Amino acid sequence: MGLIIEVQRIPPAGMRLSGILSPDELDLECEGVTVAGGLAYDLSVEVVSGELIVSGRLRVPLELICSRCLRVFGTEISVDRFSFSQAVKELEIIDLTANLREDIIVALPIKPLCAQTCKGMCAHCGKDLNLERCSCAPRSGDARWSALEEIKLPLENKE
């Protein structure tokens, strides 16, 4: 069902909407993201000169995958300045669910981290360096070029 606003029920002075949208209603399908609870919203709603104006704050608990160590961790995403406006007619019904979903997706971190100090995984043996040390010898040089070191070029003929 989502978050539905019936324009005709908005008083001239506006109104406040707050509540929790269930994870099923939010329908947030992003790879590596699991909704751990409902989306809490606190919104101010008003109609000004035939335009619906909605603003407020959103919060949702999520489980993300750390981009360094690949462990699942819990966090809360907040959108402190949600805003929506649209020209409306008096008997119109507006569903804000898709707009809430989009703002949450935009607020997701590009590279989620379980902690700023996360050490990640060893690039050679795959051990989680937050939990244990590995016995791999440190590589010299820039690891980003290591694939090129493996290339075997044919010997040139010197005639």
Secondary structure by P-SEA (a helix, b strand, c coil): ccccccccccccccbbbbbbbcccccccccccccccccbbbbbbbbbcccbbbbbbbbbbbbbbbbccccbbbbbbbbbcbbbbbbbbcccccccaaaaaaaaaaaacccccccccccccccccccccccccccccccccccccccccccccccccccc
